[in-house]
Amino acid sequence: MSTIEMISLLGIIAGLAIFVIMSIKGFQLVITAWVAAIAVILTSGQPIMEMITETWANGFVGFIRGYFLIMAPLSST
């Protein structure tokens, strides 16, 4: 395993740890996912803006589109 692959693997583990710790501390999941994704992107060696705008944003929008009714507020005021 090369050095770049090791750094990338450590970035994935760090991103997962960041996600878990921030979730336990009560941060919003959108912010938590974004911070964890940035940690993984920075250690992967991929272009940062391309990964955020094309990969992460498309995945996030797909998740929101698929689970919109579950996340929509059901209470009436």
Protein Blocks (a to p, Z undefined) as FASTA:
>chain_A
ZZklmmmmmmmmmmmmmmmmmmmnopafklmmmmmmmmmmmmnopafklmmmmmmmmmmm
mmmmmmmmmmpcfbdZZ
